[in-house]
Amino acid sequence: MELVTIYRAASYNEAEIIRGLLEANGIKSVTSGNAAPSVHIFTIDGMGDVGVMVAAKDAQAASELIASSENESPDPE
C-alpha cells in the first residue's frame, strides 16, 4: 500500500487531531516525524513537523475533509 503525506502539522498534538478527524470518517492514517515531541516543542523551517499520511486511494477524500473542517472551524476572535 502506497502512503501519501496529505498534511503537515506543526505539532504532534495537531497531527493527532487530524488523525482523529480522518478516523471518525473512516479513513485510516499514520503520522511521521523526524523529531521526538519532548525534544523539539516548536518547529523551525519544518524541523520537528509531523506528517499525516493516508493510503494513496484515500488522499483526495482526506484532503477535502481536512479543508472542509478548516473552513468550518469557529473564528477565535
Biopython code that builds the backbone (N, CA, C, O; Angstrom):
import numpy as np
from Bio.PDB.StructureBuilder import StructureBuilder

atoms = [
    (1, "MET", "N", (0.850, -1.181, 0.000)),
    (1, "MET", "CA", (0.000, 0.000, 0.000)),
    (1, "MET", "C", (0.894, 1.242, 0.000)),
    (1, "MET", "O", (1.780, 1.387, 0.842)),
    (2, "GLU", "N", (0.647, 2.111, -0.940)),
    (2, "GLU", "CA", (1.409, 3.362, -1.037)),
    (2, "GLU", "C", (0.796, 4.416, -0.116)),
    (2, "GLU", "O", (-0.408, 4.668, -0.155)),
    (3, "LEU", "N", (1.649, 5.029, 0.717)),
    (3, "LEU", "CA", (1.199, 6.097, 1.608)),
    (3, "LEU", "C", (1.578, 7.450, 1.026)),
    (3, "LEU", "O", (2.641, 7.609, 0.426)),
    (4, "VAL", "N", (0.691, 8.422, 1.214)),
    (4, "VAL", "CA", (0.886, 9.774, 0.704)),
    (4, "VAL", "C", (0.718, 10.748, 1.863)),
    (4, "VAL", "O", (-0.243, 10.655, 2.628)),
    (5, "THR", "N", (1.658, 11.686, 1.990)),
    (5, "THR", "CA", (1.531, 12.717, 3.019)),
    (5, "THR", "C", (0.527, 13.752, 2.534)),
    (5, "THR", "O", (0.706, 14.365, 1.481)),
    (6, "ILE", "N", (-0.537, 13.938, 3.320)),
    (6, "ILE", "CA", (-1.592, 14.861, 2.909)),
    (6, "ILE", "C", (-1.680, 16.092, 3.805)),
    (6, "ILE", "O", (-2.431, 17.023, 3.517)),
    (7, "TYR", "N", (-0.905, 16.093, 4.902)),
    (7, "TYR", "CA", (-0.967, 17.225, 5.829)),
    (7, "TYR", "C", (0.330, 17.291, 6.611)),
    (7, "TYR", "O", (0.885, 16.263, 6.998)),
    (8, "ARG", "N", (0.809, 18.501, 6.842)),
    (8, "ARG", "CA", (1.983, 18.732, 7.694)),
    (8, "ARG", "C", (1.530, 19.539, 8.893)),
    (8, "ARG", "O", (1.085, 20.679, 8.753)),
    (9, "ALA", "N", (1.644, 18.948, 10.068)),
    (9, "ALA", "CA", (1.228, 19.603, 11.308)),
    (9, "ALA", "C", (2.440, 20.200, 12.005)),
    (9, "ALA", "O", (3.553, 19.685, 11.895)),
    (10, "ALA", "N", (2.210, 21.285, 12.720)),
    (10, "ALA", "CA", (3.290, 21.950, 13.448)),
    (10, "ALA", "C", (3.628, 21.230, 14.745)),
    (10, "ALA", "O", (4.673, 21.481, 15.344)),
    (11, "SER", "N", (2.742, 20.330, 15.182)),
    (11, "SER", "CA", (2.990, 19.611, 16.432)),
    (11, "SER", "C", (2.357, 18.227, 16.372)),
    (11, "SER", "O", (1.492, 17.953, 15.540)),
    (12, "TYR", "N", (2.808, 17.369, 17.270)),
    (12, "TYR", "CA", (2.241, 16.031, 17.381)),
    (12, "TYR", "C", (0.758, 16.117, 17.745)),
    (12, "TYR", "O", (-0.054, 15.363, 17.208)),
    (13, "ASN", "N", (0.400, 17.025, 18.646)),
    (13, "ASN", "CA", (-0.998, 17.165, 19.061)),
    (13, "ASN", "C", (-1.892, 17.553, 17.887)),
    (13, "ASN", "O", (-2.985, 17.008, 17.733)),
    (14, "GLU", "N", (-1.438, 18.484, 17.068)),
    (14, "GLU", "CA", (-2.215, 18.883, 15.892)),
    (14, "GLU", "C", (-2.387, 17.701, 14.941)),
    (14, "GLU", "O", (-3.469, 17.493, 14.393)),
    (15, "ALA", "N", (-1.321, 16.929, 14.747)),
    (15, "ALA", "CA", (-1.390, 15.757, 13.876)),
    (15, "ALA", "C", (-2.396, 14.740, 14.410)),
    (15, "ALA", "O", (-3.125, 14.122, 13.634)),
    (16, "GLU", "N", (-2.440, 14.565, 15.726)),
    (16, "GLU", "CA", (-3.384, 13.617, 16.321)),
    (16, "GLU", "C", (-4.825, 14.087, 16.158)),
    (16, "GLU", "O", (-5.726, 13.263, 16.001)),
    (17, "ILE", "N", (-5.055, 15.384, 16.194)),
    (17, "ILE", "CA", (-6.403, 15.914, 15.952)),
    (17, "ILE", "C", (-6.830, 15.595, 14.520)),
    (17, "ILE", "O", (-7.962, 15.175, 14.282)),
    (18, "ILE", "N", (-5.922, 15.796, 13.574)),
    (18, "ILE", "CA", (-6.216, 15.486, 12.171)),
    (18, "ILE", "C", (-6.459, 13.991, 12.003)),
    (18, "ILE", "O", (-7.385, 13.589, 11.300)),
    (19, "ARG", "N", (-5.636, 13.168, 12.642)),
    (19, "ARG", "CA", (-5.837, 11.712, 12.575)),
    (19, "ARG", "C", (-7.205, 11.333, 13.121)),
    (19, "ARG", "O", (-7.888, 10.483, 12.549)),
    (20, "GLY", "N", (-7.610, 11.956, 14.220)),
    (20, "GLY", "CA", (-8.921, 11.674, 14.804)),
    (20, "GLY", "C", (-10.056, 12.032, 13.857)),
    (20, "GLY", "O", (-11.031, 11.289, 13.741)),
    (21, "LEU", "N", (-9.929, 13.171, 13.178)),
    (21, "LEU", "CA", (-10.926, 13.590, 12.198)),
    (21, "LEU", "C", (-11.032, 12.560, 11.078)),
    (21, "LEU", "O", (-12.130, 12.158, 10.691)),
    (22, "LEU", "N", (-9.882, 12.141, 10.565)),
    (22, "LEU", "CA", (-9.878, 11.162, 9.482)),
    (22, "LEU", "C", (-10.473, 9.840, 9.941)),
    (22, "LEU", "O", (-11.311, 9.259, 9.251)),
    (23, "GLU", "N", (-10.043, 9.363, 11.102)),
    (23, "GLU", "CA", (-10.527, 8.092, 11.646)),
    (23, "GLU", "C", (-12.041, 8.123, 11.853)),
    (23, "GLU", "O", (-12.727, 7.145, 11.556)),
    (24, "ALA", "N", (-12.566, 9.242, 12.362)),
    (24, "ALA", "CA", (-14.007, 9.377, 12.592)),
    (24, "ALA", "C", (-14.795, 9.299, 11.287)),
    (24, "ALA", "O", (-15.995, 9.023, 11.288)),
    (25, "ASN", "N", (-14.107, 9.545, 10.180)),
    (25, "ASN", "CA", (-14.753, 9.493, 8.873)),
    (25, "ASN", "C", (-14.318, 8.280, 8.055)),
    (25, "ASN", "O", (-14.489, 8.249, 6.836)),
    (26, "GLY", "N", (-13.757, 7.286, 8.734)),
    (26, "GLY", "CA", (-13.434, 6.018, 8.090)),
    (26, "GLY", "C", (-12.160, 5.989, 7.274)),
    (26, "GLY", "O", (-11.981, 5.090, 6.452)),
    (27, "ILE", "N", (-11.267, 6.950, 7.478)),
    (27, "ILE", "CA", (-10.009, 6.990, 6.730)),
    (27, "ILE", "C", (-8.866, 6.690, 7.691)),
    (27, "ILE", "O", (-8.625, 7.443, 8.634)),
    (28, "LYS", "N", (-8.166, 5.590, 7.450)),
    (28, "LYS", "CA", (-7.025, 5.228, 8.293)),
    (28, "LYS", "C", (-5.835, 6.106, 7.944)),
    (28, "LYS", "O", (-5.611, 6.439, 6.781)),
    (29, "SER", "N", (-5.068, 6.477, 8.978)),
    (29, "SER", "CA", (-3.904, 7.329, 8.746)),
    (29, "SER", "C", (-2.796, 6.989, 9.729)),
    (29, "SER", "O", (-3.024, 6.339, 10.749)),
    (30, "VAL", "N", (-1.602, 7.438, 9.404)),
    (30, "VAL", "CA", (-0.442, 7.293, 10.284)),
    (30, "VAL", "C", (0.295, 8.627, 10.302)),
    (30, "VAL", "O", (0.132, 9.456, 9.407)),
    (31, "THR", "N", (1.108, 8.819, 11.339)),
    (31, "THR", "CA", (1.908, 10.038, 11.424)),
    (31, "THR", "C", (3.379, 9.697, 11.259)),
    (31, "THR", "O", (3.811, 8.576, 11.527)),
    (32, "SER", "N", (4.131, 10.682, 10.815)),
    (32, "SER", "CA", (5.559, 10.514, 10.616)),
    (32, "SER", "C", (6.255, 11.825, 10.934)),
    (32, "SER", "O", (5.891, 12.876, 10.406)),
    (33, "GLY", "N", (7.257, 11.758, 11.800)),
    (33, "GLY", "CA", (8.011, 12.958, 12.145)),
    (33, "GLY", "C", (9.469, 12.620, 12.345)),
    (33, "GLY", "O", (9.825, 11.466, 12.580)),
    (34, "ASN", "N", (10.314, 13.634, 12.251)),
    (34, "ASN", "CA", (11.755, 13.433, 12.380)),
    (34, "ASN", "C", (12.282, 13.635, 13.782)),
    (34, "ASN", "O", (13.414, 13.249, 14.076)),
    (35, "ALA", "N", (11.485, 14.235, 14.659)),
    (35, "ALA", "CA", (11.990, 14.561, 15.990)),
    (35, "ALA", "C", (10.985, 14.156, 17.054)),
    (35, "ALA", "O", (9.775, 14.185, 16.830)),
    (36, "ALA", "N", (11.495, 13.784, 18.197)),
    (36, "ALA", "CA", (10.627, 13.448, 19.324)),
    (36, "ALA", "C", (9.969, 14.717, 19.842)),
    (36, "ALA", "O", (10.647, 15.731, 20.009)),
    (37, "PRO", "N", (8.655, 14.688, 20.104)),
    (37, "PRO", "CA", (7.979, 15.905, 20.563)),
    (37, "PRO", "C", (8.508, 16.433, 21.890)),
    (37, "PRO", "O", (8.412, 17.632, 22.155)),
    (38, "SER", "N", (9.057, 15.570, 22.719)),
    (38, "SER", "CA", (9.571, 16.049, 24.001)),
    (38, "SER", "C", (10.896, 16.792, 23.846)),
    (38, "SER", "O", (11.301, 17.537, 24.738)),
    (39, "VAL", "N", (11.566, 16.590, 22.721)),
    (39, "VAL", "CA", (12.846, 17.248, 22.471)),
    (39, "VAL", "C", (12.637, 18.571, 21.742)),
    (39, "VAL", "O", (13.256, 19.580, 22.080)),
    (40, "HIS", "N", (11.766, 18.559, 20.746)),
    (40, "HIS", "CA", (11.508, 19.744, 19.927)),
    (40, "HIS", "C", (10.067, 20.183, 20.143)),
    (40, "HIS", "O", (9.151, 19.604, 19.559)),
    (41, "ILE", "N", (9.858, 21.188, 20.964)),
    (41, "ILE", "CA", (8.496, 21.621, 21.247)),
    (41, "ILE", "C", (8.013, 22.690, 20.271)),
    (41, "ILE", "O", (6.884, 23.166, 20.391)),
    (42, "PHE", "N", (8.845, 23.071, 19.313)),
    (42, "PHE", "CA", (8.460, 24.047, 18.304)),
    (42, "PHE", "C", (9.145, 23.663, 17.005)),
    (42, "PHE", "O", (10.058, 22.837, 17.001)),
    (43, "THR", "N", (8.709, 24.261, 15.896)),
    (43, "THR", "CA", (9.314, 23.955, 14.603)),
    (43, "THR", "C", (10.012, 25.185, 14.039)),
    (43, "THR", "O", (9.576, 26.319, 14.240)),
    (44, "ILE", "N", (11.096, 24.933, 13.335)),
    (44, "ILE", "CA", (11.823, 25.977, 12.620)),
    (44, "ILE", "C", (12.046, 25.455, 11.209)),
    (44, "ILE", "O", (12.704, 24.433, 11.016)),
    (45, "ASP", "N", (11.498, 26.157, 10.225)),
    (45, "ASP", "CA", (11.630, 25.744, 8.823)),
    (45, "ASP", "C", (11.253, 24.285, 8.613)),
    (45, "ASP", "O", (11.912, 23.579, 7.849)),
    (46, "GLY", "N", (10.201, 23.825, 9.281)),
    (46, "GLY", "CA", (9.723, 22.468, 9.091)),
    (46, "GLY", "C", (10.391, 21.419, 9.947)),
    (46, "GLY", "O", (9.937, 20.276, 9.977)),
    (47, "MET", "N", (11.471, 21.776, 10.654)),
    (47, "MET", "CA", (12.113, 20.802, 11.539)),
    (47, "MET", "C", (11.177, 20.501, 12.696)),
    (47, "MET", "O", (10.727, 21.416, 13.386)),
    (48, "GLY", "N", (10.887, 19.261, 12.908)),
    (48, "GLY", "CA", (10.025, 18.874, 14.008)),
    (48, "GLY", "C", (8.561, 18.790, 13.630)),
    (48, "GLY", "O", (7.730, 18.444, 14.469)),
    (49, "ASP", "N", (8.222, 19.102, 12.371)),
    (49, "ASP", "CA", (6.820, 18.977, 11.995)),
    (49, "ASP", "C", (6.450, 17.507, 11.850)),
    (49, "ASP", "O", (7.320, 16.641, 11.762)),
    (50, "VAL", "N", (5.161, 17.241, 11.826)),
    (50, "VAL", "CA", (4.657, 15.870, 11.793)),
    (50, "VAL", "C", (3.775, 15.717, 10.561)),
    (50, "VAL", "O", (2.822, 16.472, 10.371)),
    (51, "GLY", "N", (4.097, 14.740, 9.733)),
    (51, "GLY", "CA", (3.290, 14.474, 8.549)),
    (51, "GLY", "C", (2.165, 13.511, 8.872)),
    (51, "GLY", "O", (2.337, 12.581, 9.660)),
    (52, "VAL", "N", (1.013, 13.738, 8.257)),
    (52, "VAL", "CA", (-0.112, 12.813, 8.363)),
    (52, "VAL", "C", (-0.243, 12.147, 7.002)),
    (52, "VAL", "O", (-0.394, 12.819, 5.982)),
    (53, "MET", "N", (-0.184, 10.814, 6.995)),
    (53, "MET", "CA", (-0.197, 10.065, 5.746)),
    (53, "MET", "C", (-1.400, 9.137, 5.681)),
    (53, "MET", "O", (-1.842, 8.588, 6.691)),
    (54, "VAL", "N", (-1.921, 8.974, 4.465)),
    (54, "VAL", "CA", (-3.030, 8.064, 4.207)),
    (54, "VAL", "C", (-2.690, 7.237, 2.973)),
    (54, "VAL", "O", (-1.737, 7.536, 2.255)),
    (55, "ALA", "N", (-3.479, 6.197, 2.738)),
    (55, "ALA", "CA", (-3.322, 5.413, 1.519)),
    (55, "ALA", "C", (-3.591, 6.320, 0.324)),
    (55, "ALA", "O", (-4.452, 7.199, 0.380)),
    (56, "ALA", "N", (-2.848, 6.098, -0.751)),
    (56, "ALA", "CA", (-2.983, 6.936, -1.943)),
    (56, "ALA", "C", (-4.433, 6.998, -2.417)),
    (56, "ALA", "O", (-4.888, 8.042, -2.883)),
    (57, "LYS", "N", (-5.156, 5.894, -2.300)),
    (57, "LYS", "CA", (-6.550, 5.860, -2.760)),
    (57, "LYS", "C", (-7.461, 6.765, -1.926)),
    (57, "LYS", "O", (-8.534, 7.151, -2.390)),
    (58, "ASP", "N", (-7.047, 7.107, -0.704)),
    (58, "ASP", "CA", (-7.848, 7.949, 0.188)),
    (58, "ASP", "C", (-7.376, 9.401, 0.227)),
    (58, "ASP", "O", (-7.980, 10.225, 0.914)),
    (59, "ALA", "N", (-6.311, 9.723, -0.497)),
    (59, "ALA", "CA", (-5.679, 11.039, -0.381)),
    (59, "ALA", "C", (-6.618, 12.187, -0.728)),
    (59, "ALA", "O", (-6.671, 13.176, 0.003)),
    (60, "GLN", "N", (-7.352, 12.079, -1.816)),
    (60, "GLN", "CA", (-8.224, 13.183, -2.217)),
    (60, "GLN", "C", (-9.338, 13.389, -1.197)),
    (60, "GLN", "O", (-9.606, 14.522, -0.798)),
    (61, "ALA", "N", (-9.987, 12.313, -0.773)),
    (61, "ALA", "CA", (-11.074, 12.430, 0.204)),
    (61, "ALA", "C", (-10.559, 12.999, 1.520)),
    (61, "ALA", "O", (-11.229, 13.821, 2.144)),
    (62, "ALA", "N", (-9.375, 12.569, 1.945)),
    (62, "ALA", "CA", (-8.796, 13.057, 3.197)),
    (62, "ALA", "C", (-8.474, 14.543, 3.105)),
    (62, "ALA", "O", (-8.765, 15.298, 4.032)),
    (63, "SER", "N", (-7.885, 14.962, 2.011)),
    (63, "SER", "CA", (-7.549, 16.379, 1.822)),
    (63, "SER", "C", (-8.798, 17.245, 1.810)),
    (63, "SER", "O", (-8.813, 18.329, 2.395)),
    (64, "GLU", "N", (-9.844, 16.769, 1.145)),
    (64, "GLU", "CA", (-11.103, 17.518, 1.097)),
    (64, "GLU", "C", (-11.736, 17.609, 2.482)),
    (64, "GLU", "O", (-12.275, 18.652, 2.852)),
    (65, "LEU", "N", (-11.673, 16.526, 3.245)),
    (65, "LEU", "CA", (-12.231, 16.512, 4.595)),
    (65, "LEU", "C", (-11.504, 17.509, 5.495)),
    (65, "LEU", "O", (-12.136, 18.252, 6.245)),
    (66, "ILE", "N", (-10.183, 17.523, 5.417)),
    (66, "ILE", "CA", (-9.393, 18.458, 6.228)),
    (66, "ILE", "C", (-9.709, 19.896, 5.830)),
    (66, "ILE", "O", (-9.919, 20.749, 6.693)),
    (67, "ALA", "N", (-9.744, 20.166, 4.533)),
    (67, "ALA", "CA", (-10.052, 21.520, 4.058)),
    (67, "ALA", "C", (-11.441, 21.949, 4.515)),
    (67, "ALA", "O", (-11.641, 23.092, 4.927)),
    (68, "SER", "N", (-12.389, 21.038, 4.441)),
    (68, "SER", "CA", (-13.756, 21.335, 4.864)),
    (68, "SER", "C", (-13.815, 21.652, 6.354)),
    (68, "SER", "O", (-14.513, 22.578, 6.769)),
    (69, "SER", "N", (-13.086, 20.886, 7.155)),
    (69, "SER", "CA", (-13.114, 21.112, 8.606)),
    (69, "SER", "C", (-12.421, 22.424, 8.968)),
    (69, "SER", "O", (-12.826, 23.089, 9.922)),
    (70, "GLU", "N", (-11.390, 22.802, 8.226)),
    (70, "GLU", "CA", (-10.710, 24.071, 8.491)),
    (70, "GLU", "C", (-11.613, 25.249, 8.160)),
    (70, "GLU", "O", (-11.560, 26.282, 8.828)),
    (71, "ASN", "N", (-12.440, 25.100, 7.132)),
    (71, "ASN", "CA", (-13.372, 26.164, 6.751)),
    (71, "ASN", "C", (-14.512, 26.301, 7.749)),
    (71, "ASN", "O", (-15.086, 27.381, 7.887)),
    (72, "GLU", "N", (-14.851, 25.210, 8.453)),
    (72, "GLU", "CA", (-15.957, 25.220, 9.407)),
    (72, "GLU", "C", (-15.528, 25.597, 10.815)),
    (72, "GLU", "O", (-16.379, 25.820, 11.677)),
    (73, "SER", "N", (-14.234, 25.672, 11.065)),
    (73, "SER", "CA", (-13.747, 25.984, 12.410)),
    (73, "SER", "C", (-14.200, 27.376, 12.822)),
    (73, "SER", "O", (-14.146, 28.313, 12.026)),
    (74, "PRO", "N", (-14.650, 27.510, 14.075)),
    (74, "PRO", "CA", (-15.081, 28.830, 14.536)),
    (74, "PRO", "C", (-13.909, 29.797, 14.628)),
    (74, "PRO", "O", (-12.795, 29.408, 14.979)),
    (75, "ASP", "N", (-14.168, 31.045, 14.312)),
    (75, "ASP", "CA", (-13.155, 32.094, 14.400)),
    (75, "ASP", "C", (-12.897, 32.398, 15.870)),
    (75, "ASP", "O", (-13.838, 32.720, 16.595)),
    (76, "PRO", "N", (-11.646, 32.308, 16.335)),
    (76, "PRO", "CA", (-11.362, 32.518, 17.757)),
    (76, "PRO", "C", (-11.577, 33.954, 18.221)),
    (76, "PRO", "O", (-11.588, 34.208, 19.426)),
    (77, "GLU", "N", (-11.746, 34.885, 17.312)),
    (77, "GLU", "CA", (-11.926, 36.292, 17.706)),
    (77, "GLU", "C", (-13.366, 36.649, 17.890)),
    (77, "GLU", "O", (-13.681, 37.792, 18.220)),
]
sb = StructureBuilder()
sb.init_structure("model")
sb.init_model(0)
sb.init_chain("A")
sb.init_seg("    ")
for serial, (resi, resn, name, xyz) in enumerate(atoms, 1):
    if name == "N":
        sb.init_residue(resn, " ", resi, " ")
    sb.init_atom(name, np.array(xyz, "f"), 0.0, 1.0, " ", f" {name:<3s}", serial, name[0])
structure = sb.get_structure()
